[in-house]
Amino acid sequence: MAIRGHVDTMEGSYLTGWATSVPDTGNCAITVTDQEGKLLAKGRASRHRPDLAALGLGRTTFGYRIAVPLSEEPRLLRVLGNGEELIGSPVAVGPGLFDGLFSLEGDQLVGWVSERAPAKQAPFITVRNQAGQEVARGQSVFEAQPADPLFAPARFRLTLDADCFGAGEMLLEVAANGQNIGRTSCNLALRAHLETITPTRMVGWVLSPDVPKRIFALDVYRNGILEETDHCDLERTDVQAHFPDSPTPGFDISLDPLQQAADQPVSLTLRFAGGKRDLFDGPYLLAGRPAAVAALQRAAHLAHAGLPGIGTGERALLTAALQEFLAKMRAQDGLVLDRQPAPLPAPGGGKRVAIVMPIYRGVEVTQACIESVLAHRQAETDLLVLINDASPDEAMAPMLAGYAGLPNVVLLENGDNLGFVGSVNRGLALVKGSDVLLLNSDTVMFAGGLDELLRVAAADPAIGTVTAMSSNATIFSYPSAELREAALADISWPELAALALAENAGLCADVPTGHGFCMLIKAEVMARIGALDEAFGRGYGEENDFCARAAALGYRNVAAGGVIVEHKESISFGNERASLVAQNQPPAECALPRIYPADHGFRGP
């Protein structure tokens, strides 16, 4: 007779789980022994657990919760049902091992934690987001008079930092004394408006519909220096008309006059107090008329300074554009520019890069892609985000679930099919502040490729995107766009990738656009441009539009000559490819007309 069962967790001194015999002939006898077979505890799997209905066994009375003796010495406990060892056994117990349970109540994480040893000191609780940034922390506290001496956990109630609001989907990892005890997620809404911004005054309001009574505080940085911290606690009857539970969300912050020349621009950044995220589409650059005119004149001087890359045509166009803008500025009081390069250090989370992989079809090729990334990334610093876009392949979800518990691997599951663009944007929202590698799930990465993409990107501050060469990726195809080969007669793709890296390391060439099959995007570019344009629907052409917007801000799109990535192409789109190309090519041509058909003349580095 077979036994089905599982060891779930510890709750203080109690070992919990479920077990049943197949066919079901009654409650299983549960025994707990040490590694030498010495009996430590016993009981029966007869407790009612409503969640067990999901197993479809016709009843829910086969849970167990059995008290076991805890000691100061670490050891392993074997858990058996009718003499058969259950899944999850053996269980490690001893000092420094913790269990816990928690939930979010608005902006507060509430729960308990217990140690798998005689309790002596309540642990310190920390909460980190998917970027590794700490977003809550606090000391847990033992109950004065626990109702059950065998379950006397330490309780905690932690308030999430303000940076958790308006950050979109956020994955949270909770730890006790540094040991992970579980994960949860939050998506706290933020409503905010900046009505006035000058070098000496900022007026607006900030609130959260999810936690309407929370009063936020703002830090104001001017030219990179913290000048003021103030609370958003002013009455705003106009805002209260729409958000009646938030009567005092307003702020009116004044700064001392700035002691600097009138022909110098001013940088302003607003963040939550102690926070790392720029608010209100900042940072801002403010320039009165004298400062704007002076900056334009300095730019005009640079056009005639004989700088590399500024030829006769570029000089003529730059001069004409500056003259036109200068005439406009002379008729205005000045200008305010948002989304400017940050004057403050970017938030640090220890992540070198975030690899965003949307997934739809092709279980085997997807698994090969994931394995290639895991083999060649740095597990401590490189975050892999897998996005299951409602795959119709039945084996896809179970296969992906097997990776969810690995370090720095996040699995997102779309309830409905969002397409490539929607899935990528969900991933980008999750990894704001990190350099991002967009990677198709039908690719294979080789040794050194990821490191080389990052090296090329870091070689020049002007580089915005870096695309790999490939077996099959339009203008990035080797040996050429017209000769795309699934296999080469004289060399394998891994061998060619190693040769390319050895011969072309550090080399790159400017290209009219990147290609989303394997495209690295710098965090600075994401901050200034934002996500992919969802007007491109399920996909094709969206990277052309993005790269055009990057180029318009002066960033370079380059191909890395030392990186080759195998690409099977069109696994996800299948027969839809032709119709999507036809649908999305016209807007892509408008965004970057010189790509069509000129891009096919590019031959790579």
C-alpha positions as CSV (number, residue, x, y, z in Angstrom):
1,M,0.0,0.0,0.0
2,A,1.5,3.3,-1.1
3,I,1.8,6.4,1.1
4,R,1.3,9.9,-0.1
5,G,2.4,12.7,2.2
6,H,4.6,15.7,2.9
7,V,6.4,17.4,5.8
8,D,5.4,21.0,5.6
9,T,7.1,23.1,8.3
10,M,7.6,23.5,12.0
11,E,5.4,25.6,14.3
12,G,7.4,26.0,17.5
13,S,7.8,22.4,18.7
14,Y,5.2,21.1,16.4
15,L,6.0,19.2,13.2
16,T,3.2,19.7,10.6
17,G,2.3,18.1,7.3
18,W,-0.1,15.6,5.8
19,A,-0.1,11.9,4.9
20,T,-2.6,9.3,3.6
21,S,-2.5,5.8,2.3
22,V,-3.5,4.9,-1.3
23,P,-6.0,3.5,-1.6
24,D,-7.4,5.5,1.4
25,T,-7.9,3.0,4.2
26,G,-7.8,5.3,7.2
27,N,-5.4,7.6,9.0
28,C,-1.7,7.0,8.8
29,A,0.5,6.5,11.8
30,I,3.2,9.2,11.9
31,T,6.5,8.5,13.7
32,V,9.4,10.8,14.2
33,T,12.9,9.4,14.8
34,D,16.4,10.6,14.8
35,Q,19.0,9.5,12.2
36,E,19.8,6.4,14.3
37,G,16.1,5.4,14.4
38,K,15.4,6.3,18.0
39,L,11.7,7.2,18.4
40,L,11.2,10.8,19.4
41,A,7.4,11.3,18.8
42,K,4.4,9.7,17.3
43,G,0.8,10.5,16.3
44,R,-1.8,10.1,13.6
45,A,-2.5,12.1,10.4
46,S,-6.1,12.8,11.3
47,R,-6.4,16.6,11.6
48,H,-8.8,18.5,9.4
49,R,-7.1,20.9,7.0
50,P,-9.4,22.7,4.4
51,D,-6.4,23.3,2.1
52,L,-6.1,19.5,1.6
53,A,-9.3,19.5,-0.5
54,A,-7.2,20.6,-3.4
55,L,-5.7,17.1,-3.5
56,G,-9.1,15.7,-4.5
57,L,-9.0,12.6,-2.2
58,G,-12.5,13.0,-1.0
59,R,-11.7,14.1,2.6
60,T,-9.6,16.6,4.4
61,T,-8.8,14.9,7.7
62,F,-5.3,13.6,7.1
63,G,-3.2,16.5,8.4
64,Y,-0.8,16.1,11.4
65,R,0.7,18.4,14.0
66,I,2.9,16.4,16.3
67,A,5.0,17.8,19.2
68,V,8.7,16.8,19.0
69,P,11.4,17.6,21.6
70,L,13.8,20.4,20.6
71,S,17.4,20.6,21.8
72,E,20.4,22.9,21.6
73,E,22.2,20.4,19.4
74,P,21.5,20.4,15.6
75,R,20.1,17.2,14.3
76,L,18.0,15.6,11.5
77,L,14.5,14.2,12.2
78,R,13.1,11.5,10.0
79,V,9.3,11.6,9.5
80,L,7.5,8.4,8.5
81,G,3.9,7.6,7.6
82,N,3.0,3.9,8.2
83,G,6.8,3.3,8.2
84,E,7.5,5.0,4.8
85,E,9.6,8.2,4.8
86,L,7.6,11.2,3.7
87,I,8.6,13.8,1.1
88,G,10.4,16.7,3.0
89,S,12.0,14.3,5.4
90,P,14.6,14.5,7.0
91,V,14.0,17.8,8.7
92,A,16.9,19.8,10.1
93,V,16.3,21.3,13.6
94,G,18.6,23.2,15.9
95,P,19.7,26.8,16.8
96,G,19.5,29.4,14.0
97,L,16.8,27.6,12.0
98,F,13.5,29.5,11.8
99,D,10.0,29.1,10.5
100,G,7.4,31.8,10.2
101,L,4.1,32.9,8.8
102,F,3.1,36.4,7.8
103,S,0.7,38.5,5.7
104,L,0.4,42.1,4.5
105,E,-2.1,44.4,6.1
106,G,-1.9,47.6,4.0
107,D,1.6,48.8,4.4
108,Q,2.4,46.5,7.4
109,L,3.9,43.0,7.4
110,V,2.4,41.1,10.3
111,G,3.4,37.6,11.4
112,W,5.2,35.3,13.7
113,V,8.5,33.5,13.8
114,S,9.7,30.5,15.8
115,E,13.1,28.8,16.2
116,R,13.7,25.1,15.8
117,A,15.4,25.1,19.2
118,P,14.5,26.1,22.8
119,A,13.7,29.8,22.5
120,K,16.1,32.2,24.1
121,Q,16.1,35.5,22.1
122,A,13.6,36.8,19.6
123,P,15.2,37.2,16.1
124,F,15.6,40.4,14.1
125,I,13.4,40.6,11.0
126,T,14.4,42.1,7.7
127,V,12.5,42.4,4.4
128,R,14.2,42.8,1.1
129,N,12.8,43.4,-2.4
130,Q,13.8,41.6,-5.6
131,A,16.7,44.0,-6.1
132,G,18.1,43.1,-2.7
133,Q,17.2,46.4,-1.2
134,E,16.1,46.4,2.4
135,V,12.5,47.8,2.7
136,A,11.5,47.0,6.3
137,R,13.2,45.9,9.4
138,G,12.5,45.4,13.1
139,Q,12.8,43.3,16.3
140,S,10.3,40.5,16.9
141,V,8.9,40.2,20.4
142,F,7.9,37.1,22.5
143,E,4.4,37.0,23.9
144,A,4.3,37.6,27.7
145,Q,2.0,34.7,28.3
146,P,1.7,32.3,25.4
147,A,-1.4,30.2,25.3
148,D,0.6,27.1,24.3
149,P,4.1,26.6,25.8
150,L,5.0,24.3,22.8
151,F,4.1,27.1,20.4
152,A,5.4,30.4,21.8
153,P,6.5,32.4,18.7
154,A,7.9,35.9,18.5
155,R,5.5,38.3,16.9
156,F,6.3,41.2,14.5
157,R,4.6,44.1,12.8
158,L,6.8,46.0,10.4
159,T,5.9,49.1,8.3
160,L,7.2,49.0,4.7
161,D,9.3,51.9,3.6
162,A,7.7,54.6,1.5
163,D,9.7,53.5,-1.6
164,C,7.4,50.4,-1.7
165,F,4.6,52.7,-2.8
166,G,4.1,53.4,-6.5
167,A,7.0,51.0,-7.3
168,G,4.6,48.5,-9.1
169,E,4.8,44.8,-8.4
170,M,7.4,44.1,-5.7
171,L,8.5,40.7,-4.5
172,L,9.5,40.6,-0.8
173,E,11.8,38.1,0.9
174,V,11.4,37.9,4.7
175,A,14.3,36.8,6.9
176,A,14.9,36.1,10.6
177,N,18.5,36.8,11.7
178,G,19.4,36.7,8.0
179,Q,17.7,33.3,7.3
180,N,14.9,33.3,4.8
181,I,11.5,32.3,6.2
182,G,9.3,33.1,3.3
183,R,8.2,35.3,0.4
184,T,5.3,37.5,-0.4
185,S,4.5,40.3,-2.8
186,C,2.9,43.8,-2.7
187,N,1.7,46.4,-5.2
188,L,0.9,49.5,-3.2
189,A,-0.7,52.3,-5.2
190,L,0.5,55.8,-5.2
191,R,-1.2,59.0,-6.4
192,A,0.9,62.1,-6.6
193,H,1.0,65.4,-8.4
194,L,3.7,68.1,-8.6
195,E,2.0,71.4,-9.4
196,T,4.8,73.9,-9.0
197,I,8.6,73.4,-9.2
198,T,11.1,76.3,-9.1
199,P,14.6,76.4,-7.6
200,T,13.1,77.6,-4.3
201,R,9.6,76.1,-4.1
202,M,7.8,72.9,-4.7
203,V,4.0,72.4,-4.3
204,G,1.9,69.3,-4.8
205,W,0.4,66.3,-3.0
206,V,1.1,62.6,-2.3
207,L,-1.2,59.9,-1.1
208,S,-1.9,56.1,-1.3
209,P,-5.5,54.9,-1.9
210,D,-4.3,51.6,-0.3
211,V,-3.2,53.2,2.9
212,P,-5.0,56.6,2.9
213,K,-4.0,57.7,6.4
214,R,-0.3,57.3,5.8
215,I,1.6,60.7,5.8
216,F,4.6,60.7,3.6
217,A,7.7,62.8,4.0
218,L,9.9,64.1,1.1
219,D,13.6,64.8,0.7
220,V,14.5,67.6,-1.6
221,Y,17.9,67.6,-3.3
222,R,19.2,70.7,-5.1
223,N,22.3,70.2,-7.2
224,G,22.8,66.8,-5.5
225,I,22.7,68.2,-1.9
226,L,19.9,67.4,0.5
227,E,18.3,70.8,1.3
228,E,15.1,70.0,3.0
229,T,12.9,67.3,4.4
230,D,9.2,68.0,4.9
231,H,5.9,66.1,5.5
232,C,3.0,65.9,3.1
233,D,0.4,66.9,5.8
234,L,-1.3,70.0,4.4
235,E,-5.0,70.1,3.9
236,R,-6.1,69.8,0.3
237,T,-9.9,70.1,-0.1
238,D,-9.6,69.7,-3.9
239,V,-7.8,66.4,-3.5
240,Q,-10.1,65.3,-0.7
241,A,-13.1,65.6,-3.1
242,H,-11.6,62.6,-5.0
243,F,-9.9,60.8,-2.1
244,P,-12.1,61.5,1.0
245,D,-10.0,59.3,3.3
246,S,-6.9,61.4,2.7
247,P,-7.7,65.0,3.9
248,T,-4.1,66.2,4.3
249,P,-1.8,64.9,1.5
250,G,-0.4,68.3,0.5
251,F,3.1,69.8,0.6
252,D,4.5,73.3,0.0
253,I,8.2,73.2,0.4
254,S,10.4,76.4,0.3
255,L,14.2,76.5,0.0
256,D,16.6,79.3,0.7
257,P,17.6,81.4,-2.3
258,L,20.4,79.7,-4.2
259,Q,23.8,81.3,-4.2
260,Q,24.9,80.7,-7.8
261,A,25.2,82.6,-11.0
262,A,22.0,83.2,-13.0
263,D,23.5,81.6,-16.1
264,Q,23.8,78.2,-14.3
265,P,21.0,75.6,-14.4
266,V,19.6,74.0,-11.3
267,S,19.0,70.3,-10.7
268,L,16.1,69.3,-8.4
269,T,15.3,65.8,-7.2
270,L,12.4,64.8,-4.9
271,R,12.5,61.4,-3.1
272,F,10.7,59.9,-0.2
273,A,12.5,60.7,3.0
274,G,15.5,58.3,3.2
275,G,14.4,56.8,-0.1
276,K,16.3,55.9,-3.2
277,R,13.7,56.5,-5.9
278,D,13.2,59.7,-7.9
279,L,9.6,60.9,-7.8
280,F,7.4,62.9,-10.1
281,D,9.3,61.9,-13.3
282,G,12.5,63.5,-11.9
283,P,15.3,64.4,-11.7
284,Y,14.5,67.9,-13.0
285,L,16.7,70.4,-14.7
286,L,15.5,74.0,-14.3
287,A,17.0,76.8,-16.3
288,G,15.9,80.4,-16.3
289,R,16.2,82.4,-19.5
290,P,19.8,83.5,-18.8
291,A,20.8,79.9,-17.9
292,A,19.0,78.4,-20.9
293,V,20.6,80.9,-23.3
294,A,24.1,80.4,-21.8
295,A,23.8,76.6,-22.1
296,L,22.7,76.8,-25.7
297,Q,25.6,79.1,-26.5
298,R,28.0,76.7,-24.9
299,A,26.5,73.8,-26.9
300,A,26.9,75.9,-30.1
301,H,30.6,76.4,-29.2
302,L,31.1,72.6,-28.9
303,A,29.6,72.2,-32.4
304,H,32.6,74.1,-33.8
305,A,35.2,72.6,-31.5
306,G,36.3,69.9,-33.9
307,L,35.1,67.1,-31.6
308,P,35.3,63.5,-32.9
309,G,32.2,62.6,-34.8
310,I,31.1,66.2,-35.5
311,G,31.5,66.6,-39.3
312,T,30.2,69.2,-41.7
313,G,26.7,67.8,-41.8
314,E,26.4,67.2,-38.1
315,R,27.7,70.7,-37.4
316,A,25.2,72.3,-39.8
317,L,22.2,70.4,-38.4
318,L,23.3,71.0,-34.8
319,T,23.8,74.7,-35.4
320,A,20.4,75.1,-37.1
321,A,18.6,73.2,-34.3
322,L,20.4,75.3,-31.6
323,Q,19.5,78.6,-33.4
324,E,15.9,77.6,-33.6
325,F,15.8,76.6,-29.9
326,L,17.7,79.7,-28.9
327,A,15.1,81.9,-30.6
328,K,12.4,80.0,-28.7
329,M,14.2,80.4,-25.3
330,R,14.6,84.2,-25.8
331,A,10.8,84.5,-25.9
332,Q,10.3,82.4,-22.8
333,D,11.2,82.7,-19.1
334,G,13.1,79.5,-19.1
335,L,12.6,75.7,-19.3
336,V,11.9,72.7,-17.0
337,L,13.1,69.3,-18.2
338,D,12.1,66.1,-16.5
339,R,13.7,62.6,-16.5
340,Q,17.2,64.0,-16.6
341,P,20.4,62.0,-15.7
342,A,20.4,61.5,-12.0
343,P,22.8,63.8,-10.0
344,L,22.6,61.3,-7.1
345,P,23.9,57.8,-6.9
346,A,21.5,55.1,-8.3
347,P,20.0,52.9,-5.7
348,G,22.3,50.0,-4.9
349,G,20.8,46.5,-4.6
350,G,23.8,44.3,-5.4
351,K,22.3,43.3,-8.8
352,R,24.7,43.5,-11.7
353,V,22.1,42.8,-14.3
354,A,18.5,41.6,-14.5
355,I,17.8,39.1,-17.3
356,V,14.1,39.4,-18.4
357,M,12.8,36.3,-20.3
358,P,9.2,36.3,-21.6
359,I,8.1,32.7,-22.3
360,Y,5.2,31.3,-24.3
361,R,5.8,28.1,-26.3
362,G,8.5,25.5,-26.6
363,V,9.2,23.7,-23.4
364,E,12.5,22.0,-24.5
365,V,14.0,25.1,-26.1
366,T,13.0,27.2,-23.2
367,Q,14.6,24.9,-20.7
368,A,17.8,24.8,-22.8
369,C,17.8,28.6,-22.7
370,I,17.3,28.8,-18.9
371,E,20.0,26.3,-18.4
372,S,22.4,28.2,-20.6
373,V,21.7,31.4,-18.6
374,L,22.1,29.7,-15.2
375,A,25.4,28.1,-16.4
376,H,26.9,31.4,-17.4
377,R,25.5,34.1,-15.1
378,Q,26.8,35.1,-11.6
379,A,24.2,33.6,-9.3
380,E,25.0,36.1,-6.5
381,T,24.5,39.3,-8.6
382,D,22.5,38.4,-11.7
383,L,18.7,38.2,-11.4
384,L,16.8,36.0,-13.8
385,V,13.1,36.9,-14.3
386,L,11.1,34.2,-16.0
387,I,7.6,35.3,-17.2
388,N,5.2,32.6,-18.1
389,D,2.9,34.4,-20.6
390,A,-0.1,31.9,-20.1
391,S,1.7,29.2,-22.1
392,P,-0.6,26.7,-23.8
393,D,2.0,24.0,-23.3
394,E,0.9,21.8,-20.4
395,A,4.4,20.9,-19.4
396,M,5.6,24.5,-19.3
397,A,4.3,25.6,-15.9
398,P,5.7,22.5,-14.0
399,M,9.0,22.9,-15.8
400,L,9.3,26.6,-14.8
401,A,8.2,25.9,-11.2
402,G,11.3,23.8,-10.8
403,Y,13.5,26.9,-11.1
404,A,11.4,29.2,-8.8
405,G,13.3,28.3,-5.7
406,L,16.8,29.0,-7.1
407,P,18.8,32.0,-5.8
408,N,18.1,35.1,-7.7
409,V,15.4,33.5,-9.9
410,V,12.0,35.0,-10.0
411,L,9.0,33.4,-11.7
412,L,6.1,35.6,-12.8
413,E,2.9,34.0,-14.2
414,N,0.5,36.1,-16.4
415,G,-3.1,35.2,-15.8
416,D,-3.8,36.2,-19.5
417,N,-1.6,36.2,-22.5
418,L,0.0,39.7,-22.6
419,G,2.3,39.1,-25.6
420,F,6.0,39.8,-25.8
421,V,5.7,43.6,-25.2
422,G,3.3,43.3,-22.2
423,S,5.4,40.5,-20.6
424,V,8.6,42.4,-21.0
425,N,7.1,45.5,-19.5
426,R,5.9,43.6,-16.5
427,G,9.5,42.3,-16.1
428,L,11.0,45.8,-16.6
429,A,8.6,47.3,-13.9
430,L,9.9,44.6,-11.5
431,V,13.6,45.4,-12.0
432,K,13.7,49.2,-12.2
433,G,17.1,50.6,-11.4
434,S,19.0,47.7,-12.9
435,D,20.7,47.2,-16.2
436,V,18.4,44.8,-18.2
437,L,19.1,42.0,-20.7
438,L,16.0,41.2,-22.8
439,L,16.4,37.6,-23.8
440,N,14.1,35.5,-26.0
441,S,13.4,32.0,-24.6
442,D,14.5,30.4,-27.8
443,T,18.1,31.4,-27.5
444,V,21.2,29.7,-26.1
445,M,23.9,31.8,-24.4
446,F,27.5,30.7,-24.3
447,A,30.4,31.2,-21.9
448,G,31.5,34.8,-21.4
449,G,28.7,36.3,-23.5
450,L,26.9,38.0,-20.7
451,D,30.1,39.4,-19.2
452,E,31.1,40.8,-22.5
453,L,27.8,42.5,-23.1
454,L,28.2,44.3,-19.8
455,R,31.8,45.2,-20.6
456,V,30.8,46.7,-23.9
457,A,28.0,48.7,-22.3
458,A,30.3,50.1,-19.6
459,A,33.0,51.1,-22.1
460,D,31.3,54.3,-23.1
461,P,28.7,56.4,-21.2
462,A,27.0,57.2,-24.5
463,I,26.2,53.5,-25.2
464,G,22.5,52.9,-24.4
465,T,21.9,49.4,-25.9
466,V,24.1,46.4,-26.8
467,T,22.9,43.6,-29.0
468,A,24.6,40.2,-29.5
469,M,25.4,38.7,-32.9
470,S,23.5,35.5,-33.7
471,S,22.8,32.5,-35.9
472,N,19.4,34.0,-36.8
473,A,18.6,37.7,-35.9
474,T,18.1,39.8,-39.0
475,I,21.0,42.3,-39.3
476,F,22.8,40.7,-36.4
477,S,23.0,37.3,-38.2
478,Y,26.3,35.5,-38.9
479,P,27.7,35.2,-41.5
480,S,25.2,37.8,-42.8
481,A,21.5,38.8,-42.8
482,E,20.9,36.9,-46.0
483,L,22.7,33.8,-44.9
484,R,21.2,32.6,-41.7
485,E,22.2,29.1,-40.8
486,A,20.8,26.7,-38.2
487,A,24.2,25.0,-38.3
488,L,27.5,25.7,-39.9
489,A,29.4,23.0,-41.7
490,D,32.9,23.7,-40.3
491,I,32.3,24.8,-36.7
492,S,29.6,24.5,-34.0
493,W,27.9,27.6,-32.5
494,P,29.6,27.1,-29.1
495,E,33.0,26.9,-30.8
496,L,32.2,30.0,-32.9
497,A,31.1,31.9,-29.8
498,A,34.3,31.1,-28.1
499,L,36.3,32.2,-31.1
500,A,34.4,35.4,-31.5
501,L,35.0,36.3,-27.9
502,A,38.7,35.5,-28.2
503,E,39.1,37.6,-31.3
504,N,36.6,40.4,-30.9
505,A,36.5,41.1,-27.1
506,G,35.8,44.8,-26.5
507,L,34.8,45.5,-30.2
508,C,31.5,47.0,-31.1
509,A,29.9,48.7,-34.0
510,D,27.2,51.3,-34.1
511,V,23.9,50.0,-35.5
512,P,20.6,51.8,-36.5
513,T,18.7,49.6,-34.0
514,G,19.0,46.8,-31.5
515,H,17.2,43.5,-31.6
516,G,15.2,42.2,-28.7
517,F,16.3,38.6,-29.0
518,C,19.3,39.5,-26.8
519,M,19.6,43.2,-26.1
520,L,21.2,44.8,-23.1
521,I,19.6,48.1,-21.9
522,K,21.3,50.4,-19.4
523,A,19.4,51.4,-16.3
524,E,19.9,55.1,-17.1
525,V,18.3,54.7,-20.5
526,M,15.3,52.8,-19.0
527,A,14.9,55.6,-16.4
528,R,14.8,58.3,-19.1
529,I,12.7,56.5,-21.8
530,G,10.5,54.2,-19.8
531,A,9.1,50.9,-21.0
532,L,8.4,49.4,-24.5
533,D,5.5,50.9,-26.4
534,E,2.5,48.6,-26.0
535,A,1.0,50.0,-29.2
536,F,3.1,47.2,-30.8
537,G,0.8,44.6,-29.3
538,R,2.1,41.1,-29.1
539,G,5.5,42.1,-30.6
540,Y,7.8,42.9,-33.6
541,G,9.2,46.4,-34.1
542,E,9.0,47.5,-30.5
543,E,12.8,47.4,-30.1
544,N,13.2,49.6,-33.2
545,D,10.9,52.2,-31.6
546,F,12.7,52.0,-28.3
547,C,16.2,52.3,-29.9
548,A,14.9,55.3,-31.9
549,R,13.9,57.0,-28.7
550,A,17.3,56.2,-27.2
551,A,19.1,57.6,-30.2
552,A,17.0,60.8,-30.0
553,L,18.5,61.3,-26.5
554,G,22.0,60.9,-27.8
555,Y,22.6,57.3,-26.8
556,R,24.4,54.8,-29.1
557,N,22.9,51.5,-30.2
558,V,25.8,49.0,-30.7
559,A,26.4,45.4,-31.7
560,A,28.9,43.4,-29.7
561,G,31.3,41.7,-32.0
562,G,32.5,39.3,-29.3
563,V,29.2,37.8,-28.4
564,I,27.3,35.2,-30.4
565,V,24.0,33.8,-29.1
566,E,22.2,31.0,-30.9
567,H,18.7,31.9,-31.8
568,K,16.0,29.6,-33.1
569,E,13.6,32.5,-33.7
570,S,9.8,32.6,-33.8
571,I,9.1,29.7,-31.4
572,S,6.6,31.9,-29.5
573,F,4.9,33.5,-32.5
574,G,5.0,30.6,-34.9
575,N,2.7,31.3,-37.8
576,E,1.7,34.7,-36.4
577,R,5.1,36.2,-37.4
578,A,4.3,37.4,-40.9
579,S,1.1,39.1,-39.8
580,L,2.7,40.8,-36.8
581,V,5.6,42.1,-39.0
582,A,3.0,43.4,-41.5
583,Q,1.0,45.1,-38.7
584,N,3.9,46.6,-36.8
585,Q,6.3,47.6,-39.6
586,P,4.5,50.9,-40.5
587,P,4.8,52.4,-37.0
588,A,8.4,51.1,-36.7
589,E,9.2,52.8,-40.0
590,C,7.8,56.1,-38.6
591,A,9.9,55.8,-35.5
592,L,13.2,55.0,-37.4
593,P,12.7,55.3,-41.2
594,R,16.3,54.8,-42.0
595,I,16.2,51.3,-40.8
596,Y,13.9,50.2,-43.6
597,P,15.5,48.8,-45.7
598,A,18.9,50.3,-44.9
599,D,19.5,48.1,-41.9
600,H,20.0,45.1,-44.1
601,G,23.2,46.7,-45.4
602,F,24.8,46.4,-42.0
603,R,27.3,43.6,-41.8
604,G,28.4,43.7,-38.2
605,P,31.6,44.6,-36.5
